[in-house]
Amino acid sequence: MKVNIYDAHDRLKHFGRKEHADYISQGCADCIKNRPEEFGNHSLYIFAHCRTADDGSTKRLIWSPRLTKPKAQTNSMLFKAYPPGDTVKVIWMIPAREMWPQYKKGQMLANQLVWESINKFENDRGFLEAKEEDDLSDDVINNIFLQISQNARYRKRMDMMYLNGKDD
């Protein structure tokens, strides 16, 4: 569907890129701030993906910090953050499949990055899912996960002791 820019002014305001960018920035910032402390200042992926609630119609965006790159999927975004700074790199932005034609050049929602992500998803998914040259090694990742597991067990023991009234 081609839309005359003069006829779509009110809708274009509604789909304003600034509000969308602010929402994404806030999602990334929250994910970095709330990442597991065991991640330290290592680079991390921020995976945002849409899920439908139990009512079958309400959708929500789930933001999760990750040490490894997830599989590419529709209705998702992937970023790479480099704490302690505020640098965030966009890896992909893949909308729901039914929305793809709206991101083509000349359309109201045209976006080069989204269109490139869609093309890579369709034609070279391996490129999107390939390791980045600055990814953590498997040994470092395994050590971080081991530390998370040990800390969780320790916290659970402490919680149980507190609930049972032991102070040792």
C-alpha positions as CSV (number, residue, x, y, z in Angstrom):
1,M,0.0,0.0,0.0
2,K,1.5,3.3,-1.0
3,V,0.4,6.3,1.1
4,N,0.6,9.9,0.0
5,I,2.7,11.6,2.7
6,Y,0.3,14.6,2.8
7,D,-2.6,12.3,3.5
8,A,-0.7,10.4,6.2
9,H,0.6,13.3,8.3
10,D,-1.4,12.4,11.4
11,R,-0.5,8.7,11.2
12,L,3.1,9.6,10.5
13,K,3.1,11.5,13.8
14,H,1.6,8.5,15.6
15,F,4.4,6.2,14.2
16,G,7.0,8.8,15.1
17,R,10.5,7.3,15.2
18,K,11.5,9.4,18.3
19,E,8.9,7.7,20.6
20,H,9.9,4.3,19.2
21,A,13.6,5.1,19.7
22,D,13.0,6.3,23.2
23,Y,11.1,3.0,24.0
24,I,13.9,0.9,22.7
25,S,16.5,3.0,24.5
26,Q,14.7,2.6,27.7
27,G,14.3,-1.1,27.2
28,C,18.0,-1.5,26.5
29,A,19.0,0.7,29.5
30,D,16.7,-1.3,31.9
31,C,18.1,-4.6,30.6
32,I,21.7,-3.4,31.2
33,K,20.9,-2.0,34.6
34,N,19.1,-5.2,35.7
35,R,21.5,-7.8,34.2
36,P,22.8,-10.5,36.6
37,E,25.7,-9.1,38.7
38,E,27.8,-12.1,37.5
39,F,27.8,-10.6,34.0
40,G,30.1,-7.9,35.3
41,N,31.2,-5.5,32.7
42,H,31.4,-8.1,29.9
43,S,29.6,-7.3,26.7
44,L,26.1,-8.8,26.5
45,Y,23.3,-9.3,24.0
46,I,19.9,-7.7,24.7
47,F,17.2,-9.9,23.1
48,A,13.7,-8.3,22.8
49,H,11.0,-10.6,21.5
50,C,7.2,-10.3,21.4
51,R,5.0,-12.9,23.2
52,T,1.3,-13.2,23.4
53,A,-0.3,-13.2,26.9
54,D,-2.5,-16.0,28.1
55,D,-5.6,-14.1,27.0
56,G,-4.6,-14.8,23.4
57,S,-4.6,-11.2,22.2
58,T,-2.5,-9.0,24.4
59,K,1.1,-8.8,23.3
60,R,4.1,-7.9,25.4
61,L,7.8,-7.3,24.6
62,I,10.2,-9.3,26.7
63,W,13.7,-7.9,27.2
64,S,16.4,-10.4,28.3
65,P,20.2,-10.0,28.8
66,R,22.2,-12.8,27.2
67,L,25.8,-13.8,26.9
68,T,25.3,-15.8,23.7
69,K,23.6,-14.8,20.5
70,P,20.1,-16.3,20.2
71,K,18.6,-17.7,17.0
72,A,17.1,-15.1,14.7
73,Q,13.3,-15.0,14.7
74,T,10.5,-12.8,13.5
75,N,9.0,-10.2,15.9
76,S,12.4,-9.7,17.6
77,M,15.2,-7.3,18.1
78,L,18.8,-8.0,19.1
79,F,21.3,-5.5,20.4
80,K,24.8,-5.8,21.8
81,A,25.7,-3.6,24.8
82,Y,29.2,-2.8,26.1
83,P,29.0,-1.8,29.8
84,P,30.0,0.1,31.7
85,G,29.6,2.7,28.9
86,D,26.4,3.3,27.1
87,T,27.4,2.0,23.7
88,V,24.7,-0.3,22.1
89,K,25.0,-1.8,18.7
90,V,21.9,-3.0,16.7
91,I,22.3,-6.5,15.4
92,W,18.8,-7.0,13.9
93,M,15.3,-5.7,14.0
94,I,12.9,-8.2,12.5
95,P,9.2,-7.3,12.7
96,A,6.3,-9.7,12.4
97,R,6.1,-11.2,9.0
98,E,2.8,-9.6,8.1
99,M,4.4,-6.2,8.6
100,W,7.4,-6.7,6.3
101,P,6.0,-4.9,3.2
102,Q,5.5,-1.8,5.2
103,Y,9.3,-1.4,5.7
104,K,10.2,-1.3,2.0
105,K,11.6,1.9,0.6
106,G,8.8,4.3,-0.3
107,Q,6.5,3.1,2.4
108,M,5.4,5.1,5.4
109,L,7.4,2.9,7.8
110,A,10.4,2.5,5.5
111,N,13.5,1.8,7.5
112,Q,16.8,0.6,5.9
113,L,18.0,-1.3,9.0
114,V,14.8,-3.2,9.4
115,W,14.7,-3.9,5.7
116,E,18.2,-5.2,5.7
117,S,17.4,-7.4,8.8
118,I,14.4,-8.8,6.9
119,N,16.5,-9.6,3.8
120,K,19.2,-11.3,5.9
121,F,16.6,-13.3,7.8
122,E,15.1,-14.6,4.5
123,N,18.3,-15.1,2.6
124,D,21.2,-15.5,5.0
125,R,20.0,-16.3,8.5
126,G,23.4,-17.8,9.3
127,F,24.9,-14.3,9.0
128,L,22.5,-13.0,11.6
129,E,23.2,-15.9,13.9
130,A,27.0,-16.1,13.5
131,K,29.3,-15.3,16.4
132,E,30.6,-11.7,16.6
133,E,34.3,-11.3,16.7
134,D,34.1,-9.7,20.2
135,D,31.9,-12.5,21.7
136,L,33.1,-14.0,25.0
137,S,34.8,-17.4,24.8
138,D,32.9,-20.5,25.8
139,D,35.1,-20.9,28.8
140,V,34.3,-17.4,30.1
141,I,30.6,-17.9,29.5
142,N,30.6,-21.3,31.3
143,N,32.4,-19.8,34.3
144,I,29.8,-17.0,34.5
145,F,26.9,-19.5,34.3
146,L,28.6,-21.6,37.0
147,Q,29.0,-18.5,39.2
148,I,25.3,-17.7,38.7
149,S,24.3,-21.2,39.7
150,Q,26.5,-21.2,42.8
151,N,25.3,-17.8,43.9
152,A,21.6,-18.9,43.4
153,R,22.2,-22.0,45.5
154,Y,23.8,-20.0,48.2
155,R,21.0,-17.4,48.3
156,K,18.4,-20.3,48.4
157,R,20.2,-21.8,51.4
158,M,20.3,-18.4,53.2
159,D,16.6,-17.9,52.5
160,M,15.8,-21.3,53.9
161,M,17.8,-20.7,57.0
162,Y,16.1,-17.4,57.5
163,L,12.7,-18.9,57.0
164,N,13.5,-21.7,59.5
165,G,14.7,-19.1,62.1
166,K,18.4,-20.1,62.0
167,D,20.9,-17.2,62.3
168,D,24.1,-19.2,61.7
